[in-house]
Amino acid sequence: MATPTLVLFTFLALFSSQVFASDPSPLQDFCVADMKSEVFVNGLVCKNPKDHVKPEDFFFSGLDKAGDTNKNLGSNVTLVNVVRIAGLNTLGI
């Protein structure tokens, strides 16, 4: 049978450790895709956030519209990616 001291130290070791998770470079919170850029990278090039980012880069007007649910599963999915919402660039969506 475990001693109370061993149980206490095990409890403290498991639940009192501190974890520091942060972005190593918090300078870029978002990367809006520049669809007009001719530079080819793995993904899309970012717009200059100070001059060229607009609220429209984070908006898609089709998500609030009801779709046809008269299908076998009775559901409808609206596919949205970085081509439709440029603000999703580099977010893994």
N, C-alpha and C positions, 0 to 999 in steps of 0.2 A: 504494500500500500504506500502511495506517495505521501511524503511528509508535507505538512502545510506550507513550509518554506519553499519547497520545490514547486508546488502548485502556484504559489504567489509569484515566484521568479518566472515561471513559464507564462503566466498570465501577463505579467509586465513586459516580457520580451515580445509577446505576440501583439499586444494592443497598445503599447506606448511608443512604438517606433514611429519616427516622423518621416514622412515622405514629401520631398519637394519636387513637384512636377511643374515645369514651366517651359515656355517656349524659349529656346536659347537666343532667338533674335526677335523680340516682340515689336520690331519696327514695322512689320508688314502684317496687318491684321486681315487684310483682304487683298485679292488680286483680281481685278475686273479684267476680263478677256478683251483684248484689242483685236477685233475681227478683221480690221483693215491692214494689219501689219503683215509685211512680206517675210519677216524673219520666221524660220521654221525651228521650233524647239520641241521637246517632248511635252506637249501640252500647248497652251496658247500664251502668247506674250501678254504681259500686264500693261494696262494703261497707266499713265502718270496719274497717281491719285490726287494730286494737288490741282491739276488743270482740267482733266478730261473725264473724270468720273461723274456720272449723273444719277439721280434717283431712279431713272428708268432702267439702269443697269441691274437693279435688284428687284424688278417687278415683272410679273407675267400676268396678263389679264385673263387667261383661259382657265385658271384654277377655280374660279368661283362659278363657273358655268356647269350645269348638270349635263351629264352625257347620257348616251343611250344605254339603259340597263336592261333592255329586253333581249338579253343573251342567255346562253346556257347557265352561266354562273350568277347572273343577275348583278353584275358589277361593271364598272368602267374605269379604266386607268388613264390618266393624262400623263404622258411621258414628258418630263422636263429635264433638260440638261444644260450645259454651259452655252450651247448654241441659242437656246431660248432665254435664259437668264445669265447674262455675262458675269454677274457677281458670284456665281457658283464656281468660278475657275479656281483651281488648286484646293478645293474642298473635298475632293474625292467623290463627287456626285456626278 
